[in-house]
Amino acid sequence: MICEDESGAYPLPKVKVALIGVGNCASALIQGLQYYSRFEKNDGCVGLRNLILGGYHPRDIQVVAAFDVDSRKIGKDLAEAIFASPNCAPKFVDVSTTGVVVQKGPVLDGVGEYTRHLVQVSSLPEVDVAQVLQASDAEIVVNLLPSGAVKASEWYASQSLKAGCAFINATPTFIASNPEWARRYEDTGLPLVGDDLVDQIGATTIHKTLLQLLSRHGVRITETYQLDVGGGAESLDTLERTRNLKRAVKTETVKTALPYEAEVVAGSTDYVDFLQNRRDSFFWVRGLYFCGASVQIDMRLSTVDAPNAGSTLLDVIRAVKIALDRKLKGAVLPICAYAFKRPPQLLSLELAEKMFEEFIAQKS
Ligand SMILES: NC(=O)c1ccc[n+]([C@@H]2O[C@H](COP(=O)([O-])OP(=O)(O)OC[C@H]3O[C@@H](n4cnc5c(N)ncnc54)[C@H](O)[C@@H]3O)[C@@H](O)[C@H]2O)c1
């Protein structure tokens, strides 16, 4: 818990956010905003890492614009659009009408070969995204496009720049970790964070923590893997377009948990449609301990994907608002390292968390 202000000194200015992609993560985020708005104190409030962060409560976050391409979401209020197919995130709360109607953005590479049968692309004309962002007073753009939507993610990152908004890249497309994009945001005087959001119960974090613990206790890990299967549209998109990228990024970060070389494989494996928004992650570890005795660990973690992004998203949005308040520009390392799998610089979990706590606690 980082910073708790229960003095009741509200309201702070709203944190005005625009969403790119009204899929499962957006559904969890919107539901979470409603779900947590009723909590004043941590007592009884389950599931958030920080109810108050830097003085901001989740109810200070206001979604002011949203873009998608699916005809079942375009023209609908966000409260309705988040429950439209092919979204399959569970419904936790009835969401009140938000007054924000989902608008049509350009498709670009947003829909892949494997998800073509799931997404019904609207035939309505596209809106001028930068202009809508400006008209809605959005100050932070949250990119929640499918992971294979590289061109579309980059296109929205430039629209965000054009509209004078900070950019949060939850997708694995290299934006915050790309020095060229970081420079463009720095030159425009805007903060940028990414890439590839860390889950609240992250399989990669669990894997790294387990390996570190064993290694600290003198166990020599010889081989380990972590593979998962999921059933949301994102898992299907990953299967087609980002499986290799995800495997490279995850394997690279898991390897940093060990102070020596070992056989490490970490990545996403397959799509199982009936799992819906659920994900099963499998961990396997083999090593040697006292006098060369052998140990083997076989574990499974079962989670629901979209809510797993919610707590981190709420932290990141509020942290980026703090970065805006402090007029920070370019890639903001304390936020990137805390909340993303591929920050511009990879830090240990402990260092990333310490840096983030210090960042939030700093006086502007
Ligand atoms: N726990 C998590 O779910 C988690 C964790 C880390 C990262 N992420 C990342 O978050 C992103 C979103 O995940 P999701 O599960 O919500 O995906 P999703 O497939 O459910 O949602 C993507 C949405 O984007 C829309 N879209 C496609 N092309 C578009 C375009 N050109 N313009 C506007 N909208 C477009 C789709 O119609 C869909 O509504 C992914 O990149 C994923 O890797 C998710």
The ligand as a MOL file (V3000), in Angstrom:
LIG
                    3D

  0  0  0     0  0            999 V3000
M  V30 BEGIN CTAB
M  V30 COUNTS 44 48 0 0 0
M  V30 BEGIN ATOM
M  V30 1 N -4.8760 -9.2540 -18.2650 0
M  V30 2 C -5.0150 -8.8140 -19.5070 0
M  V30 3 O -6.0660 -8.9610 -20.1100 0
M  V30 4 C -3.8540 -8.1010 -20.1780 0
M  V30 5 C -2.6110 -8.0330 -19.5420 0
M  V30 6 C -1.5620 -7.4230 -20.1970 0
M  V30 7 C -1.7370 -6.8630 -21.4610 0
M  V30 8 N -2.9600 -6.9110 -22.0430 0 CHG=1
M  V30 9 C -3.1190 -6.3340 -23.3830 0
M  V30 10 O -4.3000 -5.5170 -23.4490 0
M  V30 11 C -4.7720 -5.5110 -24.8030 0
M  V30 12 C -6.2630 -5.6960 -24.8170 0
M  V30 13 O -6.6240 -6.9930 -24.3690 0
M  V30 14 P -8.1530 -7.4650 -24.4080 0
M  V30 15 O -8.1980 -8.8090 -23.7870 0
M  V30 16 O -9.0420 -6.3980 -23.9320 0 CHG=-1
M  V30 17 O -8.3600 -7.6410 -25.9890 0
M  V30 18 P -9.7450 -7.7750 -26.7790 0
M  V30 19 O -9.4400 -8.5080 -28.0340 0
M  V30 20 O -10.8120 -8.2780 -25.8820 0
M  V30 21 O -10.1010 -6.2370 -27.1360 0
M  V30 22 C -9.5340 -5.5130 -28.1960 0
M  V30 23 C -10.5790 -4.5160 -28.7200 0
M  V30 24 O -9.9510 -3.6980 -29.7200 0
M  V30 25 C -10.9030 -3.5070 -30.7760 0
M  V30 26 N -10.1760 -3.0800 -31.9780 0
M  V30 27 C -9.5440 -3.8390 -32.9100 0
M  V30 28 N -8.9760 -3.0290 -33.8440 0
M  V30 29 C -9.2700 -1.7600 -33.5110 0
M  V30 30 C -8.9520 -0.4890 -34.0880 0
M  V30 31 N -8.1940 -0.3940 -35.1830 0
M  V30 32 N -9.4160 0.6330 -33.4840 0
M  V30 33 C -10.1640 0.5420 -32.3440 0
M  V30 34 N -10.4930 -0.6310 -31.7550 0
M  V30 35 C -10.0510 -1.7720 -32.3250 0
M  V30 36 C -11.5970 -4.8490 -30.8700 0
M  V30 37 O -12.8310 -4.7450 -31.5690 0
M  V30 38 C -11.7810 -5.1840 -29.3890 0
M  V30 39 O -12.9670 -4.6260 -28.8800 0
M  V30 40 C -3.9800 -6.6040 -25.5360 0
M  V30 41 O -2.9830 -6.0280 -26.3280 0
M  V30 42 C -3.3460 -7.4130 -24.4200 0
M  V30 43 O -2.1060 -8.0000 -24.7920 0
M  V30 44 C -4.0240 -7.5310 -21.4300 0
M  V30 END ATOM
M  V30 BEGIN BOND
M  V30 1 1 1 2
M  V30 2 2 2 3
M  V30 3 1 2 4
M  V30 4 1 4 5
M  V30 5 2 4 44
M  V30 6 2 5 6
M  V30 7 1 6 7
M  V30 8 2 7 8
M  V30 9 1 8 9
M  V30 10 1 8 44
M  V30 11 1 9 10
M  V30 12 1 9 42
M  V30 13 1 10 11
M  V30 14 1 11 12
M  V30 15 1 11 40
M  V30 16 1 12 13
M  V30 17 1 13 14
M  V30 18 2 14 15
M  V30 19 1 14 16
M  V30 20 1 14 17
M  V30 21 1 17 18
M  V30 22 2 18 19
M  V30 23 1 18 20
M  V30 24 1 18 21
M  V30 25 1 21 22
M  V30 26 1 22 23
M  V30 27 1 23 24
M  V30 28 1 23 38
M  V30 29 1 24 25
M  V30 30 1 25 26
M  V30 31 1 25 36
M  V30 32 1 26 27
M  V30 33 1 26 35
M  V30 34 2 27 28
M  V30 35 1 28 29
M  V30 36 1 29 30
M  V30 37 2 29 35
M  V30 38 1 30 31
M  V30 39 2 30 32
M  V30 40 1 32 33
M  V30 41 2 33 34
M  V30 42 1 34 35
M  V30 43 1 36 37
M  V30 44 1 36 38
M  V30 45 1 38 39
M  V30 46 1 40 41
M  V30 47 1 40 42
M  V30 48 1 42 43
M  V30 END BOND
M  V30 END CTAB
M  END
